[in-house]
């Protein structure tokens, strides 16, 4: 059993590469947020807070990782409050606290939307599989044709009963199987 866990599945390298890319993107976006905040406060000596950039890593992480994006929102919110507490005097701490609450709320909403989307997708896949199995193994002849009469789908029983192959049916229309008399 433990040996099987160590054997890589065919898509594992791709998943690991994709995950590494996501981590890289989120890290770069967080660093961009930190740098922009630093630049505005310490280089430009501005009281303007550029928190709109803070939503980028939170939203991307929410789509990619769900609830784990809340930790990114908490980190960026903590950074924002720390920046305010130590370096920014012109903005009320209440305004920054509201920004932090909104940032965390966005993370929660995006992760909830992602989870709902995944749940819906899973339900759809299960339903499709169930109905595909039902049609494929039915004892009745089942077919589906488009507006021009070209076959979209025929089940196994249809092929067996009428003696056609899938290849033949893919080039036929409904009128091709009708008797001429």
C-alpha positions in Angstrom: 0.0 0.0 0.0 2.7 2.5 0.9 4.6 1.6 -2.3 1.6 2.6 -4.3 1.4 6.0 -2.7 5.0 6.8 -3.9 4.2 5.9 -7.5 3.4 9.0 -9.5 0.2 9.2 -11.4 0.3 10.4 -15.0 -0.9 13.9 -14.3 1.2 14.5 -11.2 4.0 16.4 -12.8 1.6 18.7 -14.5 -0.3 19.3 -11.2 2.9 20.0 -9.4 4.0 22.5 -12.1 0.7 24.2 -12.1 0.7 24.5 -8.3 4.2 25.9 -8.3 3.1 28.5 -10.9 0.1 29.5 -8.8 2.3 29.9 -5.7 4.8 32.0 -7.8 2.0 34.2 -9.1 0.5 34.8 -5.6 3.9 35.5 -4.1 4.7 38.0 -6.8 1.3 39.7 -6.3 1.8 39.9 -2.6 5.3 41.3 -3.1 3.8 43.8 -5.5 1.3 44.9 -2.9 4.0 45.3 -0.3 6.2 47.2 -2.7 3.5 49.6 -3.9 2.5 50.3 -0.3 6.2 50.9 0.6 6.7 53.1 -2.4 3.7 55.3 -1.8 4.5 55.8 1.9 8.2 56.0 2.1 9.3 57.2 -1.3 6.5 59.5 -2.2 5.6 60.3 1.4 2.0 60.0 0.6 -0.9 59.1 2.8 -2.7 57.5 -0.1 -3.2 53.8 0.5 -3.2 51.6 -2.5 -5.2 48.8 -1.2 -6.9 47.9 -4.5 -3.8 45.9 -5.4 -4.5 43.8 -2.2 -7.5 42.2 -3.8 -5.5 40.6 -6.7 -3.7 37.9 -4.7 -6.8 37.4 -2.5 -9.1 36.8 -5.5 -6.7 34.6 -7.4 -6.0 32.5 -4.3 -9.7 32.3 -3.6 -10.3 30.8 -7.1 -7.3 28.5 -6.9 -7.3 27.4 -3.2 -10.6 28.3 -1.7 -10.6 29.0 2.0 -6.9 29.2 2.2 -7.1 32.6 0.5 -8.4 33.9 3.8 -4.9 33.6 5.3 -3.6 35.8 2.5 -6.3 38.4 3.3 -5.4 38.2 7.0 -1.7 38.7 6.2 -2.3 41.6 3.9 -4.8 43.1 6.4 -2.3 42.7 9.2 0.4 44.4 7.0 -2.1 47.3 6.3 -2.9 47.7 10.0 0.8 47.6 10.9 1.7 50.1 8.2 -1.0 52.4 9.6 0.0 51.9 13.2 3.7 52.6 12.7 4.0 54.9 9.7 0.8 56.5 8.4 -0.7 59.3 10.4 -3.3 60.9 8.1 -5.8 58.0 8.0 -8.1 56.8 10.7 -7.4 53.3 12.0 -11.1 52.7 11.7 -11.0 53.2 7.9 -8.1 50.7 7.7 -9.9 48.2 9.9 -12.9 48.5 7.6 -10.6 47.8 4.6 -9.3 44.7 6.4 -12.8 43.5 7.0 -13.7 44.0 3.4 -10.6 42.2 2.2 -11.3 39.2 4.4 -15.0 39.3 3.3 -13.9 39.2 -0.3 -11.7 36.2 0.4 -14.6 34.4 2.1 -17.1 35.2 -0.7 -14.7 34.2 -3.5 -13.8 30.9 -1.7 -17.5 30.2 -1.2 -18.2 30.8 -4.9 -15.4 28.5 -5.8 -16.7 25.8 -3.5 -20.2 26.1 -4.9 -18.9 26.0 -8.5 -16.9 22.8 -7.7 -19.9 21.2 -6.0 -22.1 22.1 -9.0 -19.4 20.7 -11.4 -19.1 17.5 -9.5 -22.9 17.0 -9.4 -23.1 17.7 -13.1 -20.4 15.1 -13.8 -22.1 12.5 -11.6 -25.4 13.2 -13.3 -23.9 13.0 -16.8 -22.2 9.8 -15.9 -25.4 8.2 -14.6 -27.5 9.2 -17.6 -24.8 8.2 -20.1 -24.6 4.8 -18.4 -28.4 4.6 -18.5 -28.6 5.4 -22.2 -25.6 3.3 -23.2 -26.9 0.2 -21.5 -30.6 0.5 -22.3 -32.3 -2.3 -24.1 -34.1 0.3 -26.3 -32.7 1.8 -29.4 -31.8 5.4 -28.6 -30.6 8.0 -31.0 -30.1 11.7 -31.2 -30.0 13.7 -34.4 -29.3 17.4 -35.2 -31.5 19.7 -37.2 -30.1 18.4 -40.5 -30.8 14.8 -39.5 -27.1 13.9 -38.8 -26.6 11.5 -35.9 -25.2 13.0 -32.8 -25.5 9.9 -30.6 -26.7 6.3 -30.9 -26.5 3.7 -28.1 -24.9 0.2 -28.2 -28.3 -1.5 -28.7 -29.0 0.7 -31.7 -25.7 -0.2 -33.3 -26.2 -3.9 -32.6 -29.8 -4.1 -33.8 -29.2 -2.1 -37.0 -25.8 -3.5 -37.7 -23.8 -0.3 -38.1 -20.5 0.7 -36.6 -19.9 4.1 -34.8 -17.7 5.1 -37.8 -20.4 4.4 -40.3 -23.1 6.2 -38.2 -20.8 9.3 -37.9 -21.1 9.9 -41.6 -24.8 9.1 -41.9 -28.1 11.0 -41.6 -31.4 9.8 -40.4 -32.7 9.5 -43.9 -29.9 7.1 -44.8 -31.4 4.4 -42.6 -35.0 4.7 -43.8 -36.2 2.3 -46.4 -36.8 3.7 -49.9 -40.2 2.1 -50.4 
